[in-house]
Amino acid sequence: MLQKYLWRFFAVILLILNSWWIYQTLQYSQYHEPLGKITQVETVNKQDVTDEHQNKDVLTTQKIELILLSTQHKGKKITLSNTFSQSKIKDQEYKKGELVFLSIKDNDFSQATILDKKRDTALAMLVLCFVLLLIIIGRKNGITSLLGLLVNTGLFYCLLLIYEKLSSQSLVWLCLLFFPLIVSSTLIISNGWNKKTIISILTTLCSTLITFIIGVCILTLLKHKGLRYEEMELITRPQHVLFISSLLIGTMGASMDISITLSTAMNEIAQRQTQLSSQSLYQSGLQVGSDVIGPMINIMFFSYLSGSIPLILIFLRNDMSFNYTFPISLSLEMTRALIGSIGIVLTIPITSFIASIFLTRRNEHEC
């Protein structure tokens, strides 16, 4: 009876915390930076410019009037200027009604500048919508999935705290140490401790390690040729170490997804056909895997490549050539997608083999 209402208790707690977050974002006095609301915007100048690479752009200067919503000067009106480029790579356009954070030094309002827009209220409402959908549609499974996400976030945070105190080369080893914990916590919290979970954990660990070793060996043999690390140029730690670590995390997610799908399907087949041999069940697993492999690989590619679309558009809008734009913006994402796809392909026979052994073992209790 306790388990029946436990997930509802967690759901109520999450909704209360999310509602409190939204309430706090509306308390303007809590922010350290002065907060203002834009009341009027006027375009005062436009100028065509060309940089040293012959890239053309348009600089627009705005005259912005706003009113302070926080600090002891609440209600004071300020006028300032803002210049943004058409490409909006390093700056942005502001509009009437937007809330913005300000930088005001020594109460000199004539030198006030805009730091950024206030976006946390919209973010909090988006999270609330996400939690509500999980509760309404996913119910117990939705809440446990969210709890697993929170646990994994905590594990990643611990990993980063440890990494800060160690050498730059230690990140790969830390990820190898933490990823079994992440896989186990995710699957156990989401599905409980049963035969399907054990199969999924074993297959995810095996396929991820095999795929990661293959990927690292290939990159090492090729000496990272063709990989453009320019998008990571602001990182002070070794870029190739961070990239290799990201390969492990991405492969883990892909392998975990396909392994739980296959193990669930094979468990259902084994329960309905109790006289099925391990070889027949193995073939059934391969058949199910072949049906989902296409969509899974497409999801993998689109998930990685979609993140590069804004950068590609910025480069093309600034008259960069295709031969320059696509290698510099897609080389890392394509490599992640390819290695992740290898992980998906390898997970199918590994999961089918391990599941066929576990699910056809005699005298085994049912899940």
C-alpha positions as CSV (number, residue, x, y, z in Angstrom):
1,M,0.0,0.0,0.0
2,L,2.9,2.3,0.8
3,Q,4.5,1.8,-2.7
4,K,1.1,2.6,-4.3
5,Y,1.2,6.2,-2.9
6,L,4.9,6.8,-2.8
7,W,5.2,8.0,-6.4
8,R,2.3,10.4,-5.8
9,F,4.1,11.8,-2.8
10,F,7.2,12.5,-4.8
11,A,5.0,14.0,-7.6
12,V,3.4,16.5,-5.1
13,I,6.9,17.4,-3.7
14,L,8.2,18.1,-7.2
15,L,5.2,20.2,-8.1
16,I,5.6,22.2,-4.8
17,L,9.3,22.8,-5.5
18,N,8.7,23.8,-9.1
19,S,5.9,26.2,-8.0
20,W,8.1,27.7,-5.4
21,W,10.8,28.2,-8.1
22,I,8.4,30.1,-10.3
23,Y,7.3,32.2,-7.3
24,Q,10.9,33.1,-6.5
25,T,11.6,34.2,-10.1
26,L,8.9,36.8,-9.7
27,Q,10.5,38.3,-6.6
28,Y,12.7,40.8,-8.3
29,S,14.4,42.0,-5.1
30,Q,16.2,38.7,-4.6
31,Y,18.5,39.1,-7.6
32,H,22.0,40.5,-7.0
33,E,22.1,42.3,-10.3
34,P,19.7,45.3,-10.9
35,L,16.7,44.3,-12.9
36,G,14.9,46.5,-15.3
37,K,11.9,46.4,-17.7
38,I,12.2,47.9,-21.1
39,T,9.5,50.5,-21.7
40,Q,10.5,51.9,-25.1
41,V,12.9,51.0,-27.9
42,E,14.0,53.3,-30.8
43,T,16.4,52.5,-33.6
44,V,18.7,55.4,-34.1
45,N,21.3,54.2,-36.5
46,K,22.2,51.4,-38.9
47,Q,25.7,50.9,-40.4
48,D,27.1,48.4,-42.9
49,V,30.4,47.0,-41.9
50,T,33.0,44.6,-43.4
51,D,35.6,42.8,-41.3
52,E,39.2,41.7,-42.2
53,H,37.8,38.5,-43.7
54,Q,35.5,40.4,-46.0
55,N,32.4,39.2,-44.1
56,K,29.6,41.7,-44.3
57,D,27.3,42.7,-41.4
58,V,24.9,45.4,-40.3
59,L,25.3,47.1,-36.9
60,T,22.1,48.6,-35.5
61,T,22.1,51.0,-32.5
62,Q,19.1,51.1,-30.3
63,K,18.0,53.8,-27.8
64,I,16.4,51.9,-24.9
65,E,14.3,53.4,-22.1
66,L,13.7,51.2,-19.1
67,I,12.5,51.4,-15.5
68,L,14.3,49.7,-12.5
69,L,12.3,46.9,-10.8
70,S,14.8,46.3,-7.9
71,T,17.5,47.9,-5.7
72,Q,16.9,51.0,-3.6
73,H,16.4,52.9,-6.9
74,K,13.3,50.9,-7.8
75,G,11.1,53.0,-10.1
76,K,13.9,55.1,-11.6
77,K,13.9,55.5,-15.3
78,I,17.1,54.9,-17.3
79,T,18.1,55.6,-20.9
80,L,20.9,53.7,-22.5
81,S,22.1,52.5,-25.9
82,N,22.6,49.0,-27.3
83,T,24.4,48.0,-30.5
84,F,23.8,44.6,-32.1
85,S,24.8,43.0,-35.3
86,Q,22.6,41.4,-37.9
87,S,24.3,38.0,-37.3
88,K,23.8,38.4,-33.5
89,I,26.8,36.2,-32.7
90,K,28.0,38.1,-29.7
91,D,25.1,40.5,-29.1
92,Q,21.4,40.6,-29.3
93,E,18.4,42.8,-30.0
94,Y,16.1,44.0,-27.2
95,K,12.4,44.6,-27.4
96,K,9.7,46.5,-25.5
97,G,8.4,44.7,-22.4
98,E,11.5,42.4,-21.9
99,L,13.1,42.1,-18.5
100,V,16.9,42.6,-18.4
101,F,19.7,42.4,-16.0
102,L,21.8,45.6,-15.7
103,S,25.3,46.5,-14.7
104,I,25.5,49.8,-12.8
105,K,28.8,50.8,-11.2
106,D,28.9,53.2,-8.3
107,N,25.3,54.2,-9.0
108,D,26.4,55.9,-12.2
109,F,23.2,55.4,-14.2
110,S,24.7,57.2,-17.3
111,Q,27.1,54.3,-17.7
112,A,24.6,51.5,-17.2
113,T,24.7,48.6,-19.6
114,I,22.5,45.6,-20.2
115,L,24.0,42.2,-19.2
116,D,21.4,39.8,-20.5
117,K,17.7,39.0,-20.7
118,K,15.8,37.5,-17.7
119,R,14.8,34.0,-18.8
120,D,14.4,32.0,-15.6
121,T,10.7,32.4,-15.3
122,A,10.1,30.9,-18.7
123,L,12.5,28.1,-17.9
124,A,10.7,27.3,-14.6
125,M,7.4,27.2,-16.4
126,L,8.8,24.9,-19.1
127,V,10.1,22.6,-16.4
128,L,6.6,22.6,-14.7
129,C,5.0,21.7,-18.0
130,F,7.5,18.8,-18.3
131,V,6.8,17.5,-14.8
132,L,3.0,17.7,-15.3
133,L,3.2,15.7,-18.5
134,L,5.4,13.1,-16.8
135,I,2.8,12.8,-14.0
136,I,-0.3,12.7,-16.3
137,I,1.1,10.4,-18.9
138,G,3.9,8.5,-17.3
139,R,2.5,8.4,-13.8
140,K,4.7,6.1,-11.7
141,N,7.2,5.4,-14.4
142,G,7.4,9.1,-15.3
143,I,8.2,10.1,-11.7
144,T,10.8,7.3,-11.4
145,S,12.4,8.4,-14.6
146,L,12.6,12.0,-13.3
147,L,14.1,10.8,-10.0
148,G,16.7,8.8,-12.0
149,L,17.5,12.0,-14.0
150,L,18.0,13.9,-10.7
151,V,20.3,11.1,-9.3
152,N,22.4,11.1,-12.5
153,T,22.7,14.9,-12.4
154,G,24.1,14.5,-8.8
155,L,26.5,11.9,-10.0
156,F,27.7,14.1,-12.9
157,Y,28.1,17.0,-10.4
158,C,30.3,14.8,-8.1
159,L,32.3,13.7,-11.1
160,L,33.1,17.3,-12.1
161,L,33.9,18.3,-8.5
162,I,36.5,15.4,-8.4
163,Y,37.8,16.3,-11.8
164,E,38.5,19.9,-10.7
165,K,41.0,18.6,-8.1
166,L,42.7,16.1,-10.4
167,S,44.9,16.3,-13.5
168,S,43.5,17.2,-16.9
169,Q,44.0,13.7,-18.3
170,S,41.9,12.1,-15.6
171,L,38.5,12.8,-17.0
172,V,38.3,9.7,-19.2
173,W,39.2,7.4,-16.2
174,L,36.6,9.2,-14.1
175,C,33.9,8.7,-16.7
176,L,34.9,5.0,-16.9
177,L,34.6,4.8,-13.1
178,F,31.2,6.6,-12.9
179,F,29.4,5.3,-16.0
180,P,28.5,1.9,-14.4
181,L,27.0,3.8,-11.5
182,I,25.0,6.0,-13.8
183,V,23.8,3.0,-15.9
184,S,22.8,1.0,-12.8
185,S,21.1,3.9,-11.0
186,T,19.1,4.9,-14.1
187,L,17.8,1.4,-14.9
188,I,17.2,0.3,-11.2
189,I,15.3,3.5,-10.4
190,S,13.2,3.3,-13.6
191,N,12.5,-0.4,-13.7
192,G,13.3,-1.8,-10.3
193,W,15.6,-4.8,-9.6
194,N,14.5,-7.6,-11.8
195,K,15.6,-9.8,-14.6
196,K,15.1,-7.1,-17.3
197,T,17.1,-4.6,-15.4
198,I,20.0,-7.1,-14.8
199,I,20.1,-7.9,-18.6
200,S,20.0,-4.2,-19.5
201,I,22.8,-3.3,-17.1
202,L,25.1,-6.1,-18.4
203,T,24.4,-5.4,-22.0
204,T,24.8,-1.7,-21.7
205,L,28.1,-2.0,-19.9
206,C,29.5,-4.6,-22.4
207,S,28.4,-2.8,-25.6
208,T,29.5,0.6,-24.3
209,L,32.9,-0.6,-23.4
210,I,33.4,-2.4,-26.6
211,T,32.2,0.5,-28.7
212,F,34.3,3.0,-26.7
213,I,37.5,0.9,-27.1
214,I,36.8,0.6,-30.9
215,G,36.3,4.4,-31.2
216,V,39.4,5.3,-29.2
217,C,41.5,2.9,-31.1
218,I,40.3,4.3,-34.5
219,L,40.9,7.9,-33.4
220,T,44.3,7.1,-32.0
221,L,45.4,5.2,-35.2
222,L,44.2,8.2,-37.3
223,K,45.9,10.6,-34.8
224,H,42.6,12.6,-34.7
225,K,43.0,13.8,-38.3
226,G,39.9,15.5,-39.7
227,L,38.6,16.4,-36.3
228,R,38.2,20.2,-35.9
229,Y,38.3,21.3,-32.3
230,E,37.9,25.0,-33.0
231,E,34.4,25.0,-31.4
232,M,36.1,24.0,-28.1
233,E,38.9,26.6,-28.4
234,L,37.7,28.4,-25.2
235,I,38.3,25.3,-23.1
236,T,41.5,25.5,-21.2
237,R,41.7,21.7,-20.6
238,P,42.9,19.2,-23.3
239,Q,40.2,19.3,-26.0
240,H,40.7,15.7,-27.2
241,V,40.3,14.4,-23.6
242,L,37.0,16.1,-23.3
243,F,35.9,14.8,-26.7
244,I,36.8,11.2,-25.9
245,S,34.9,11.5,-22.6
246,S,31.8,12.8,-24.4
247,L,32.0,9.7,-26.7
248,L,31.7,7.5,-23.7
249,I,28.7,9.3,-22.4
250,G,26.9,9.5,-25.7
251,T,27.5,5.8,-26.5
252,M,26.2,4.9,-23.0
253,G,22.9,6.6,-23.7
254,A,22.4,5.0,-27.1
255,S,23.3,1.5,-25.8
256,M,21.1,1.9,-22.7
257,D,18.1,2.9,-24.9
258,I,18.3,-0.1,-27.3
259,S,19.2,-2.6,-24.5
260,I,16.1,-1.8,-22.4
261,T,13.9,-1.9,-25.5
262,L,15.2,-5.3,-26.6
263,S,15.3,-6.9,-23.1
264,T,11.7,-5.8,-22.5
265,A,10.5,-7.3,-25.8
266,M,12.4,-10.5,-25.3
267,N,11.1,-10.9,-21.8
268,E,7.6,-10.6,-23.1
269,I,8.3,-13.2,-25.8
270,A,9.8,-15.6,-23.2
271,Q,6.8,-15.2,-20.9
272,R,4.3,-15.9,-23.6
273,Q,6.2,-18.8,-25.2
274,T,7.8,-20.7,-22.2
275,Q,9.0,-23.6,-24.4
276,L,11.1,-21.4,-26.6
277,S,14.8,-22.4,-26.9
278,S,17.6,-20.0,-26.3
279,Q,18.5,-20.1,-30.0
280,S,15.0,-19.2,-31.1
281,L,14.8,-16.4,-28.5
282,Y,18.1,-15.1,-29.7
283,Q,16.8,-15.0,-33.3
284,S,13.7,-13.2,-32.1
285,G,15.9,-10.6,-30.4
286,L,17.8,-10.0,-33.6
287,Q,14.6,-9.6,-35.5
288,V,13.2,-7.1,-33.1
289,G,16.6,-5.3,-33.1
290,S,16.6,-5.1,-36.9
291,D,13.2,-3.5,-36.9
292,V,14.3,-0.7,-34.5
293,I,17.9,-0.2,-35.7
294,G,17.0,2.2,-38.5
295,P,14.9,4.7,-36.4
296,M,17.5,4.5,-33.6
297,I,20.4,5.4,-35.8
298,N,18.4,8.2,-37.4
299,I,17.5,9.6,-34.0
300,M,21.2,9.4,-33.0
301,F,22.3,11.4,-36.1
302,F,19.6,14.0,-35.9
303,S,20.1,14.5,-32.1
304,Y,23.8,15.3,-32.6
305,L,23.5,17.2,-35.9
306,S,20.6,19.4,-34.8
307,G,22.8,21.1,-32.2
308,S,25.1,22.4,-35.0
309,I,22.3,24.0,-37.1
310,P,22.6,27.5,-35.5
311,L,26.3,27.5,-35.9
312,I,26.0,26.4,-39.6
313,L,23.5,29.2,-40.3
314,I,25.7,31.8,-38.7
315,F,28.7,30.8,-40.8
316,L,26.7,30.7,-44.0
317,R,25.0,34.0,-43.3
318,N,28.5,35.5,-43.0
319,D,29.5,34.2,-46.5
320,M,31.6,31.3,-45.2
321,S,32.1,28.6,-47.8
322,F,30.5,25.1,-47.5
323,N,34.0,23.5,-47.6
324,Y,34.9,25.5,-44.5
325,T,31.5,25.6,-42.7
326,F,30.6,21.9,-42.6
327,P,34.0,20.4,-41.5
328,I,34.5,22.9,-38.7
329,S,30.9,22.6,-37.4
330,L,30.1,19.0,-38.0
331,S,33.3,16.9,-37.7
332,L,32.9,16.3,-34.0
333,E,29.1,15.7,-34.1
334,M,29.4,13.3,-37.0
335,T,32.1,11.4,-35.2
336,R,29.9,11.2,-32.0
337,A,27.0,10.0,-34.1
338,L,29.0,7.4,-36.0
339,I,30.5,5.9,-32.9
340,G,27.1,6.0,-31.1
341,S,25.6,4.2,-34.1
342,I,28.2,1.5,-33.9
343,G,27.2,1.1,-30.2
344,I,23.6,0.7,-31.3
345,V,24.5,-2.0,-33.8
346,L,26.7,-3.9,-31.3
347,T,24.1,-3.7,-28.6
348,I,21.6,-5.8,-30.6
349,P,23.5,-9.1,-30.8
350,I,24.9,-8.6,-27.3
351,T,21.5,-8.0,-25.7
352,S,19.9,-10.8,-27.7
353,F,22.7,-13.3,-26.6
354,I,22.6,-12.3,-22.9
355,A,18.8,-12.1,-22.7
356,S,18.4,-15.5,-24.5
357,I,20.6,-17.1,-21.8
358,F,18.9,-15.4,-18.8
359,L,15.4,-15.8,-20.0
360,T,15.5,-19.5,-20.9
361,R,17.4,-20.7,-17.8
362,R,15.5,-23.4,-16.0
363,N,14.1,-23.0,-12.6
364,E,14.5,-19.2,-12.8
365,H,11.8,-17.1,-11.1
366,E,9.7,-14.9,-13.4
367,C,10.2,-11.2,-13.3
